[in-house]
Amino acid sequence: MSRQENCEVVTHYVAVNLATAHPHIDADGTVYNLGTSYTTSLGPQLRIVKFLGGHLEQASIVASVPSRWKTGLPYFHSFAMTPNYWVFIEQPLVLFFKNLVLNYVTNNKLMDALKWMPEEHLYFHVIERSTGRSVPIKYTADSLIILHHINAWEEDGHLILDVTANDEGKYLTTFYFNNIEKEVTDASKVIVTSRIRRFVLPLSLPDETHKNVNLIKLENTRCSAVRTSKSSVHCTPTVLWNEGFELPRINYKKNGLPYRYVYGVSIGQDLTFEKLVKLEVNTGRAWLYSEKDCVVTEPIFVAAPDAVDEDDGVILSSLLRGNDPHYVALLVLDARDLTETARAEFRAEGQVTIPFHGQYISAHNLVHSY
């Protein structure tokens, strides 16, 4: 909207300051998001906000978890939701308030206010949707930087969580302009890519368990979770595909449920999105799409009206040409094998930049989802 007074602000209804770029949406249109707030009495809080029917004026806070850092908040970009739980990871990439104020006063980058502490663990917060309370188990893992939660679901007393993650703090500087502009042959060029990692968390603990005994009872997984105290478990993930992968999207009808396919992009040595990827998460089989001297963008899955299988539908993605900044195309790919079925080409008046996130909204959907 052009006029500020016509814009609704969520803080008019609930006390939250920041929220993720990836809310979750129930079938009835109820929207959930992870946000933050700060009070002098409680300190920094991570909060699940519910928007009944997707309406701002019906927003309410349904769960709160205190930040483990009393003077800062962990960076987050997404979270996961299953039929019974909200799941988010408190990572040791922290925005300290003192650094934020100092960088503002000295006119430095906001990014420099973030501090990466690789010696600290990940904390997994698993919150019951029915009560808003955390499960009485402390889940930890070795430090990672996590941008996107792909999916999570419950299976035989376990919670399975897939994310894109990397273990290098240099990830923060990967997309600085001065780094992107460096030649691929420049040894100082930072190239850090995320990989798909799977965690498995036991939702209950036996009365007695020896330390270093894997509590995961599921078949066909190499994930582990070992008891470190009476109510604490340390989790070790597995890598599902040993190539760079980001901007994950799934058939959202599978959100919170077991699924087979995830779509994303592969990042090249020049730090552009060089390939579209479809991955079968159970087998590691991958399908790829690329075009010479072109850049792809985040894939968006659109199910066929009469879809039966999970990958019945198409993938939408923009296509840009590196040697022609005014060219842009909308790709339509068969979601089963990433073969091109159509494209619409445009000539833009200005230079076209790479988009980050997008969404397809059908005129026939009663609820706008992903």
C-alpha positions in Angstrom: 0.0 0.0 0.0 1.2 3.5 -0.7 -0.2 5.1 2.4 1.3 4.1 5.7 -2.0 4.6 7.6 -3.6 1.9 5.5 -1.1 -0.7 6.6 -1.9 -3.0 9.6 0.9 -3.8 12.0 0.9 -7.0 14.0 2.3 -5.2 17.1 -1.0 -3.4 17.4 -2.5 -6.8 18.4 0.2 -8.8 20.0 3.6 -8.0 21.6 6.0 -9.4 19.0 8.9 -7.5 17.3 10.1 -10.0 14.7 8.7 -13.0 12.8 9.9 -15.6 10.4 9.5 -15.4 6.6 7.9 -18.9 6.7 4.6 -19.1 8.6 2.6 -22.3 8.7 -1.0 -22.6 7.6 -3.6 -25.1 8.8 -6.3 -26.4 6.5 -8.9 -24.0 8.0 -6.8 -21.0 7.2 -5.3 -20.5 10.7 -1.8 -19.1 10.4 1.1 -19.7 12.9 4.4 -17.9 13.0 7.4 -17.8 15.3 8.2 -14.3 16.6 10.1 -12.6 19.4 9.5 -10.1 22.1 11.3 -8.5 25.0 10.1 -7.4 28.4 12.1 -6.1 31.4 10.5 -8.8 33.6 10.8 -11.8 31.3 13.7 -10.8 29.1 13.9 -12.0 25.4 11.2 -14.5 24.5 10.5 -16.7 21.5 6.8 -16.9 20.8 4.4 -18.8 18.7 1.7 -16.4 17.4 -1.7 -17.7 16.1 -3.7 -15.7 13.6 -7.2 -17.2 13.6 -8.4 -17.3 10.0 -5.2 -15.5 9.0 -6.5 -12.2 10.4 -4.2 -9.8 12.2 -6.9 -8.6 14.5 -7.4 -12.1 15.8 -3.8 -12.7 16.7 -2.8 -14.3 20.0 0.3 -15.7 21.6 -0.2 -19.5 22.2 3.3 -20.5 23.4 6.4 -18.8 24.8 10.0 -20.0 25.4 12.7 -17.8 27.0 15.9 -17.2 25.0 18.9 -18.9 26.7 20.8 -15.6 26.2 19.4 -13.0 28.5 20.8 -10.1 26.5 20.2 -11.4 23.0 18.0 -13.5 20.6 19.0 -16.4 18.4 18.7 -15.8 14.6 15.9 -17.7 13.0 14.3 -17.8 9.6 11.8 -20.7 9.8 10.3 -23.4 12.1 8.4 -26.6 11.7 4.9 -27.8 12.6 3.3 -31.2 12.9 -0.2 -32.1 13.9 0.8 -32.2 17.6 3.9 -30.0 17.9 5.7 -26.8 17.0 9.4 -27.3 16.5 12.1 -24.7 16.3 15.9 -24.7 16.8 17.7 -22.2 19.0 21.0 -21.9 17.2 24.2 -20.2 18.5 24.0 -17.4 16.0 22.9 -14.6 18.3 21.8 -11.0 17.9 23.1 -9.3 21.0 21.3 -6.1 21.9 24.5 -4.3 22.9 26.0 -5.0 19.5 22.8 -3.9 17.7 22.8 -0.5 19.4 26.6 -0.1 18.9 26.4 -0.9 15.2 23.5 1.5 14.8 25.4 4.3 16.5 28.5 3.7 14.5 26.6 3.1 11.2 27.9 -0.4 10.7 26.1 -3.4 9.1 23.3 -5.1 11.0 25.0 -8.4 10.1 28.0 -7.5 12.2 25.8 -7.5 15.3 25.3 -11.2 14.9 27.8 -13.4 16.8 28.5 -17.0 15.8 29.5 -19.2 18.7 30.5 -22.6 17.4 31.3 -24.0 20.8 27.7 -23.7 21.8 25.1 -26.4 21.1 21.8 -26.2 19.2 18.7 -26.4 21.4 15.6 -28.0 20.0 12.3 -26.6 21.3 9.4 -29.1 20.9 6.1 -27.5 22.0 2.8 -29.3 22.4 0.2 -27.5 20.3 -2.6 -28.6 22.7 -1.1 -27.0 25.8 1.6 -24.6 24.6 4.1 -26.2 26.9 7.5 -27.6 26.0 8.0 -31.4 26.2 10.1 -32.2 29.3 13.2 -33.3 27.4 16.2 -31.1 26.6 17.4 -31.8 23.1 20.8 -30.6 21.9 23.1 -31.1 18.9 26.5 -29.8 17.7 26.4 -26.3 16.4 25.1 -25.6 12.9 23.7 -22.6 11.1 20.1 -23.4 10.0 18.1 -21.3 7.6 15.2 -23.5 6.5 13.2 -26.2 8.2 12.0 -28.4 5.3 9.5 -30.7 7.1 8.8 -32.5 10.3 6.5 -35.4 11.3 5.8 -37.9 14.1 6.5 -41.6 13.7 6.4 -44.4 16.3 7.2 -42.2 19.3 9.8 -40.1 17.4 9.9 -36.7 15.8 11.7 -36.5 12.5 13.0 -33.1 11.4 14.7 -32.2 8.0 16.5 -28.9 7.7 19.1 -27.2 5.5 22.2 -26.4 7.5 25.9 -25.8 7.4 28.6 -25.9 10.1 30.7 -22.9 9.0 30.3 -19.4 10.5 31.7 -18.0 7.2 28.2 -18.7 5.7 27.3 -15.2 6.9 29.8 -13.5 4.6 29.1 -15.7 1.6 26.6 -13.3 0.0 28.4 -10.0 0.7 28.8 -8.1 -2.5 32.6 -7.9 -2.1 32.6 -11.7 -1.9 30.2 -12.4 -4.7 32.2 -10.1 -7.0 35.4 -12.1 -6.5 36.5 -14.4 -9.3 36.0 -18.1 -8.8 39.8 -18.6 -8.9 40.3 -16.2 -6.0 41.4 -18.3 -3.0 39.9 -15.8 -0.6 36.4 -16.2 -2.1 34.1 -17.7 0.6 31.9 -20.6 -0.8 29.8 -22.3 1.9 26.7 -24.3 1.0 24.0 -25.9 3.1 23.2 -29.5 3.0 20.0 -31.4 3.9 20.3 -32.9 7.4 17.9 -35.1 9.2 17.4 -35.2 13.0 15.4 -37.8 14.9 14.2 -36.9 18.4 12.7 -39.4 20.8 9.5 -38.0 22.2 9.8 -39.9 25.5 12.6 -41.5 27.5 12.8 -44.8 29.3 13.1 -44.8 33.0 16.6 -46.1 32.8 19.1 -45.9 30.0 22.8 -46.1 30.0 24.7 -43.2 28.5 25.9 -43.5 24.9 23.1 -45.9 24.0 21.2 -44.8 20.9 17.6 -44.2 21.8 16.4 -44.1 18.2 14.3 -47.3 17.4 13.3 -46.5 13.9 14.6 -48.6 11.0 16.4 -47.2 8.0 18.0 -44.2 9.8 21.6 -43.5 10.8 20.5 -40.7 13.1 21.3 -41.1 16.8 20.1 -39.6 20.1 22.0 -40.5 23.3 21.1 -39.6 26.8 23.4 -37.2 28.6 21.4 -36.8 31.8 18.0 -37.8 33.2 16.1 -35.5 30.9 18.7 -34.5 28.3 19.4 -36.0 24.9 22.2 -35.2 22.4 21.2 -35.7 18.8 23.4 -36.4 15.8 22.0 -35.9 12.3 22.6 -37.6 9.0 23.1 -35.9 5.6 20.5 -36.9 3.1 22.3 -35.6 0.0 25.9 -34.7 -0.1 25.5 -31.7 -2.4 24.7 -28.0 -1.7 21.0 -27.4 -1.4 18.9 -24.4 -0.4 15.5 -22.7 -0.8 13.6 -26.0 -0.1 9.9 -26.4 -1.1 7.6 -29.4 -0.7 4.1 -30.3 -1.6 2.6 -28.5 1.3 -0.2 -31.1 1.7 2.6 -33.2 3.1 3.7 -30.6 5.7 3.8 -32.3 9.1 3.5 -35.8 7.5 5.9 -38.3 6.0 7.0 -37.2 2.6 9.2 -38.3 -0.3 10.2 -35.2 -2.3 11.8 -31.9 -1.7 12.6 -29.3 -4.4 15.4 -26.7 -4.1 18.3 -25.0 -5.8 22.0 -25.9 -6.1 24.5 -23.0 -5.7 27.4 -22.8 -8.1 31.0 -21.7 -7.6 30.0 -18.2 -8.6 27.4 -18.2 -5.9 24.4 -18.1 -8.2 21.5 -20.6 -8.3 22.8 -22.7 -11.1 20.4 -25.7 -10.9 17.0 -26.8 -9.8 17.0 -30.0 -7.8 14.4 -32.5 -7.0 15.4 -35.0 -4.3 13.8 -38.2 -3.1 14.7 -38.0 0.6 14.4 -41.7 1.3 16.8 -42.9 -1.4 18.9 -39.8 -2.3 17.9 -40.0 -6.0 18.1 -36.6 -7.6 16.7 -34.9 -10.7 18.3 -31.7 -12.0 17.4 -28.9 -14.3 19.8 -26.2 -15.6 20.4 -24.0 -18.7 23.7 -22.7 -19.8 24.6 -19.2 -18.6 21.3 -18.9 -16.8 20.2 -18.5 -13.2 17.2 -20.4 -11.7 15.2 -19.3 -8.7 13.3 -20.9 -5.8 11.1 -23.7 -7.1 7.4 -23.5 -6.3 5.3 -26.7 -6.4 1.8 -26.4 -7.7 -0.3 -29.6 -7.4 -2.4 -30.8 -10.3 -6.2 -30.4 -9.8 -6.7 -34.1 -9.8 -3.3 -35.1 -8.2 -3.0 -38.6 -6.8 0.8 -38.9 -6.2 2.9 -36.5 -4.1 4.7 -35.2 -7.2 1.7 -34.8 -9.4 1.9 -31.2 -10.6 4.4 -28.6 -11.9 7.3 -26.6 -10.6 7.3 -22.8 -11.2 10.6 -21.0 -11.3 12.0 -17.8 -12.8 14.9 -18.1 -15.3 17.4 -15.2 -15.7 20.3 -14.9 -18.2 23.7 -13.8 -16.9 24.6 -12.1 -20.2 21.2 -10.4 -20.6 20.0 -8.6 -17.5 16.6 -7.6 -19.1 15.6 -11.2 -19.9 13.3 -13.1 -17.6 11.2 -16.2 -18.1 8.7 -18.1 -16.1 9.5 -21.8 -16.3 6.9 -24.6 -16.0 8.5 -27.9 -15.3 7.0 -31.4 -14.8 7.4 -32.0 -11.1 7.9 -35.7 -11.6 11.2 -35.4 -13.6 11.9 -31.6 -14.0 11.4 -31.7 -17.8 10.3 -28.4 -19.2 6.7 -28.3 -20.3 6.4 -24.5 -21.0 8.0 -21.1 -20.6 6.8 -17.5 -20.8 9.5 -15.1 -21.8 9.6 -11.3 -21.1 11.8 -8.3 -21.8 12.0 -6.0 -18.8 12.6 -2.3 -19.0 15.0 -2.4 -16.1 17.6 -5.0 -15.0 16.0 -8.0 -13.4 17.3 -9.1 -10.0 17.3 -12.6 -8.5 14.1 -13.1 -6.4 14.3 -14.9 -3.0 10.9 -16.3 -2.0 7.7 -16.6 -3.9 4.2 -18.0 -3.6 1.6 -19.4 -6.0 -2.0 -18.4 -5.1 -4.9 -20.0 -7.0 -8.1 -18.2 -7.5 -9.9 -21.4 -6.6 -8.3 -22.0 -3.2 -10.4 -21.1 -0.2 -7.2 -21.0 1.9 -4.0 -19.5 0.5 -1.3 -22.0 1.3 2.1 -22.9 -0.1 
